[in-house]
Amino acid sequence: MSEIEAGVKPALISVRPTTAESKWAGKECPHCKKPISAGENAVLCPKCYTPHHKDCWTTHGNVCGLDQTPANIMERAGRATSPAADAAPAATLAPVKAVAQSPVAPKPAPVKPAASPVGAAAAPPAAAGGGAASARAMRSAARRAQAQLTTWPHLLMPEFLSAVLLMIGLTVMAWFVNAPLEEHSNPNHTPNPSKAPWYFLNLQELLLHMHPGLAGVVIPTVIIVLLMAIPYLDINSDDTGVWFSGAQGKKVFWISATYTFFWAWALILADEFIGVRAVIENAIPVLKISWLSEIVTQTMVPTAIMWVVAVGLYVAIAHLKPTVRDVMIAYFTAFVIAWILLALVGSAFRGPAMVLYLPWNMPARIA
């Protein structure tokens, strides 16, 4: 007993425009045994995913040519057929009716392909739709027709090659770069300077300029939450996979990178050689009280400076009339540049007592 006889409601399938990149392009239709060419409308069986010509599917009772799976074609709102396409079936029925009423049935005239319902349905979407299809609908159909990438080999193969190249690079470095092990750690002797691992050097650099709770807890938490929120803020799927999302994205990247590089170095040098905390305490002597100074000079002032710099970044790209993605690119670039720069300063520019030195003027480590 078939699904129709059993009373099961047939599934709904959509018409898929065929392009040269479509997975079903060139495959044979089970009904007419002809390949599906680019530019033709096709439907896929909901059970076995076998492609069919749209016209073949409807002509043979809306069932699959292989397993007879029924499915109705879903007509999308807004795809109004043209009056010429609606009048085509009536035009084909008129000669048949005249032949039936004639006492002597003449030889039927050959039916032109353009006048048949199949021919009318096989017309290009622009002609069948009377030009009513919007550009958004056309882009959506093109995205649906794109070939999908699979985990193997499109993802795993590049990852495997990257891992192999990394191992080769580390092996070559081990041959030419001497990395001797130091003596065992001595809890009674703290090296000067005592630095965190490389992945925490940026946070250690922040600890030199603000309250430890702000630098070690609040700022990392806020950054992680904002990074997690990016996919929920930038929900547009256009230009996905395109570097910097186009030409304007590249401009936003360079503006953000230059802006962040300048302000990061400016703030580090100002706090190192001018001393923001000392200047504020000398201007307001009451702030020399330790707990009050920590609240104002080590928490409130750094927070206000970071907010001003963050807002200034948006002002710097405002003349480009940025989209949501442009804003995300700008702030993510600022995060990456600041993260790398703070780690670089902590590893190469901080000497004994965590004082700022040029790398070539770095004094010997104090015992």
C-alpha positions, 0 to 999 in steps of 0.5 A, a space after each residue: 500500500 502506497 503512502 497516498 493510499 494509506 492517507 499519509 500527507 505527502 511531503 513538500 519539496 521546493 524547486 531548485 534552480 540548477 547552476 553549473 556548481 549544483 551537485 545534481 547538475 548533469 545527473 540523469 532524471 529517472 523519468 525522462 532519462 535525460 541529464 539535468 542541465 544548468 538553467 533548468 528547474 529541478 526537484 529532489 526526492 525527499 526520501 532518496 534525494 534523486 534529482 528530477 526535472 520539475 516538469 517530469 515530476 509534475 507530469 508523472 503525478 508528483 512521485 519519484 521515478 525510483 521509489 514512487 515517493 510522493 511529494 508536492 511542490 511548494 509554491 513560494 509566495 510572490 512567484 506569480 505566473 505571467 498571464 501568458 503562462 496561465 493562458 498556455 494550458 487553455 491554448 493547448 486544450 482548444 485544438 483538442 476540443 475542436 477535433 472532438 467536435 469535428 465529424 472527420 477528425 483531421 490530422 492533428 497539427 504539431 504542437 509547438 514546444 512553446 505552447 505546451 504546459 511542459 514548455 511553459 514550465 521549462 521557461 527561465 525563471 525570469 520569464 515564468 515569473 514575469 520579472 517579479 522575482 526580487 534580487 534577494 530571492 535570486 541570491 537566496 536561490 544561488 546560496 541554496 544551489 552552492 555545493 556544500 563543503 564536507 569535513 573530509 577532506 576540506 577541513 581535516 586535510 588542511 588541519 593535517 598538513 598544518 600539523 605536519 608543517 608545525 612538526 617539521 618547523 619545530 624539528 628544524 628549530 631544535 637542530 639550530 636553536 640551543 634551548 638549554 634547561 636551567 636548574 631546578 626551581 628554588 622556592 627560596 630564590 625568586 628570579 628578577 624579573 619573574 614573568 608569567 607564561 607567554 600566554 599570560 604576559 598580556 595580563 601581567 602587563 595590565 597588572 602594572 597599570 591598574 588594580 589586580 582585580 580589574 586587570 586579572 578578572 573583570 577585563 578578561 571576563 568582559 572580553 570573553 563575553 564580548 567574543 562569545 556575543 559576536 555571532 549573535 550580533 553579526 547575524 548576516 551570512 553574506 560574505 561569509 568566508 571572505 577575508 575582511 568581508 570585502 574592500 571596506 572591511 580591509 579599510 576598517 582593519 587597517 584603521 583599527 590596527 593603526 589606532 590600537 597600536 598607537 594608543 597601546 604604546 601611548 598609554 604604556 609609555 605615559 604610565 611608565 615615564 609620567 606616572 598617571 597614579 602619581 600625577 593624580 595623587 599629587 593633584 588631589 592629595 586626599 587620594 594618597 590614602 591607599 584604599 581610596 587611591 586604588 578605587 580612583 586611580 587604579 580602577 575608575 581612571 583606567 576604566 574611563 580611559 578604556 571606554 574613551 579609547 573604545 568609543 574613539 575607535 568607533 568614531 575613527 571608522 564612522 566616516 565609512 558608515 560601517 555595518 554591524 560586521 565592520 564594527 565587529 571587524 574593528 573591535 576584534 582587530 583591536 583585541 588581537 593587536 592589543 593582545 599581541 602587543 601587550 604580550 610582546 612588551 611583557 616578553 621583550 621590553 620588561 627587564 629587572 623589576 619589570 622596568 621598561 627597557 629597549 631589548 638591546 639595552 636590557 641589563 643582566 638579570 638581577 640575582 
